């Protein structure tokens, strides 16, 4: 599609962005999740500084992303092993 200009509010700051129309919904949803996480952290901890809250939020999301990537890699390895085993079985079957 095309680029559009939007404004995203994160931690009481407005950020003007140019985004692809197809990405707008995802970006707005990501900003919503970030603001919700900041609110949760603010309610649960005695931290009021927005920079500290943003840092804690980023740390939590980055940790989750790293765990998801490792999990995906492990699944890929398992799938690759299964495919290799299936290939061996089929090769043996057709040799007969």
N, C-alpha and C positions, 0 to 999 in steps of 0.2 A: 504494500500500500504506500503510505507516505509518512513523512515526519510531521508531528504535531508538537505544539508547545503546551506543557502542563506545569502546574505548580504542585509540589509535594511538600507536605508539612511533616517534619520529623523533629521530635523533641522541641516543639515550639519555635522551630525555624522553618522558613519557607525556602524551598529550593526550586528555582525555575529550571526545567529540563526540556530538551528536545528529544522525543522518543518516537520510535516507529509505532504506528497506530496499533499494530498487532501486539506490542509489548505493554501498552498503556495499562491494561487491566492487571497484569502481573506486577508491574511496578507499583501501582496504587495498593494492591493487596500486600506487597512486601512492606510498604511504608506503614500500613495499618498494623501488620504483625509486629513491626519494630516498636511502634508507639504503644501497643498493648503490652509488650514485654517490658518496656521502660516503666510503664505504670505499675506492672506487677512487681518489678524490682524496687521501685520507689515505695510501694506499700509494704513490702516485706523486709526492707533493710532501712537503716537510718541514713541512707545516702540521699542527698538532695541535689548535689552537683550534676548537671546534665551531662557533662563530659564523662564523669565516672559511670553514670548510668548507661551511656552509650557504649563505653568500653566494656562493661559487664555484658551488655546485650550482644555486642559483636563477638565476644569470647564464647558465649553460649551457642550462638548460631554457627560460628566457625568450628567449634567442637562437634556439633551435630553433623555438619557437612563432612568433616574428616571421618567420623564414624560411618556415615552413609557410604562414602567413597571406599573405605576399607571393606565394608560389607559387600558392596557391588563387585569389588575385585575378587573377593573370596568366592562369590557366586560364579564369576566368570571362570575362575580356575576349576571349580567343581564341574561346571558345564563343559569346559574343554576336556577334562578327564573323562566324563561320560561319553562325549562324542568320540573320543579316541578309542575307548573301550568298545563302543558300538561299531566303529569302523573296523576294528580287529575282528569282531564276531562276524560281521558281514563278509569281510575278506576271507576268513576261514571257511565260511559257509559256501561261498562261490568257488573256492578252490576245489571243492569236492566234486 
